[in-house]
Amino acid sequence: MHPAPQWRLAIDIERCTGCHACSVACKAEYRIPLGRFRTKVYYRDEGSFPAVRRHFLPAFCMQCADAPCLTACPGKAIARGGDGIVRIQADTCSKHITHCGKACESACPYGAIHADPQAGHADKCDLCSDRLEASLAPTCVSACPTQALIFGDARDAGSPISRFLASPRGATAVPIDRGGQPQVLYRAANPAVVAQMPKGHPHDPQSYEIDRWAGEVKS
């Protein structure tokens, strides 16, 4: 009998071109409404002309091992599975979202949850759990043209994620750690961009510039 999978995601920033294929594919797959995102690619410009460089940061739910959203949810609507994925139980969430004060959204150190009472329940990335059940990769991974997103079963030595983490490039992949024991890994993320990642409110619906997201006032 094969052990249950342990799904992991890593992002090789040096391969990311900021094309937004991952976030567009996600919105199309799950019909994410305008102004909401499960994943989004932010940027930050550095330097002065002609020595200018743009840094990208694809932002995901970090599938935390000690998820702050799970602890904060008063309705027990968030659970972490044995496969490593943190999921929102929509039916349970819908019974509490009108009076929970968006506790999960406020607790998330990575801005990965959007709690909207009008939508009926909170929403975030769950690594395309429905696709995994059909033996398909997450839609963002399939859509990435540069293979910047590496995904697979960490318990399978032959999976893409295991091969990546065993490689010299993968050896330098680390989490963006703002608490909760995040499980998504990043290689070569720019520290100045990471420092601008705010907590407690979801992805900026109007801008891809991370400085703007960091400067938003939480509603």
N, C-alpha and C positions, 0 to 999 in steps of 0.2 A: 504493500500500500504506500503510495506516494504521500509525503507530508503536504500539508496545506501550503499554498503559496504565500510568500511574504513580498508584496508588491512594493517596489521602490522606484523613485523617479530622480534623475539627475539632469542638470542643465549645464552644458558646456558653453559658457558665455562667449568664448572666442569664436564659436561657430554661429552665433546668433547674428543675423543681419537686420533685425528689427522689421521683418516683413509682415508681422502680425497674422501670419497664416494660422498659428495655433489658436489665437483668440477668436478669429473669424470662424474657423472650423467648429470651435466649441459653441459659439452662439448659434450657428446654423444647425448643428446636430441637436441641440436641446432647446431651440427657439427661445433663447434668453432675451428678455425684453430690452428695448432701448434704454440706455442709462444704467444697465446692470451687466456685470461681467463675472464669470467664474475664474477666468485668467486674463491677464492683460500684460502687454509689453510696454514698459516705461523706458524713458530715455533721459539722459542728462548730458548737456554739452559742456565741454571743458576746453579752455584755452581761448586764444584770440586769433583772428584771421592774420596770416594763412595757416597758422599752426592750431587747427581746431580738430577735436575728436569727439565723437558721439558715443556714449556708453549706453548699452541696453541692459534691462533687467526684466526678464519674464517673471511675473508674479503669480504664484499658485497658492492653493491651500497646502500647508506644510505637513499635513497628516501627522500631527504631533503625537508622540507616544504618551505624553501627559497633557492632553489637549485642554487648554484653558476654557474653550467654548463648551466642552463637555461638562466640566466642573461647574461653569456658571449657569448652565441652562436649568431653570427651575422646574421645567416640565419633563426632565429626563428624556428629551427628544433627540439627543445626540449620543452616538455610541461608536466605539472603536472596535472593529472586528479583528478576529484572529489573523486576518490577512494583512493587517496594518493600515487599513483604510478607515478614516473617520467619516461616518455617514450621518446625515440628518434624517430622522424618521418623520416624513412629511405629515402623516396622519396625526401623530402625536403632537408635532409642532403646531399644527393648525388649531389645536385646542387651547394653546397657551399664548400664541404670538400677540394677541391683542392686548394682553396685560402683563407681558414679561419684561417690558422696558428694553427690548433689544439687547438682553444681557449677553448673548453669544457674540453679537457684533462688537459690543464694547469690550469684551474680554479678549478678542483675537489680537495678538501682537503683530499680525501680518496683513490686516485689512482684507481678509479672504472671505468673510461672510457678509451677505447682504440680507438683513432682516426687514422684510417689508410686509406689514400687516395686510396691505391691499392685495398682495400676491397670495396670501393664505398661509405661507410658511417661509422660513428662512431658506437660503440657497447658497451652495458653494460647490467647489470641485470635489467629486468623489472618485477621481481617476477613471471616470466612465465605467462604473461598476457593471452596468448592463452590457457594455461591449466586452468586458472581461469574461462575463458568463458565456458569451458566444465565441470565446477564444480570439477576440479582436483586441488590438492595441488601443489605448486611449486615442480619441480623434485628434488631439493636438499632436501626439507623437507621429501619427500617420501623416498628418498634414505638413510637418516641418520639412522644408526642402533641403536643409543643410545638416540634418541629423544632429541638431543641437540638443534635442530632448532624447534622453536615453532611459528606457523603461524595461522592467521585467521582474521576474521572480528572483529575489536575492538568495533563495535557497537552492536555486538551480545554477550550478557552476557554468553551464553553457549558455545562460540567458544573456541578452545584451547588457543588462545592468551589471551582472557579475563580471563579464569580460571587461567592461569599462572600468569598474572599480579596481580590477586587478592590473590594469595598464598604468604606465607612468602618468598619463594624463588624469586618469581617474583617481590616482593616489593623492592628488591635490584637491579633490572635491570635498567641500565641507558645508555644513548647514549654515544658514543665516540664523543665528541663535539669539532670539529675543524672548526665550522662555518657552516652556512646553515640550522640550526635547523634539524639535522639528526633525522630520525624517527625509525631507527633500534636500538634495545636495546641489551645491553650485560650485562650478569650477571657474576661476578667474573673474568672479564678480568684483566690480570696482568698489572699493571701500567708501568712496564719497557718495556713490549712488545708494549703496546699502544703508548708509547713515541717514538718508532722507526717507527711508521707508517708515511711514507713520503707523501708529497702532490705534485701534479702537473705532475706526470708521472705514467703510468699504472703498473699493476702487473708485477713483475720480471718474465720473461719467462723461466729462467734457474734454479732458486733456490727457495726453500721454506723457507730459513733462512731469517728472517725479518731484521737482521742486514745488510745483503747483499743488500736487497732492499733499505734500508735507505741510504746505501752508494753509490748507483748508481748516476751517473751524468746524468741529464736529457738531452736527445738528442734534 
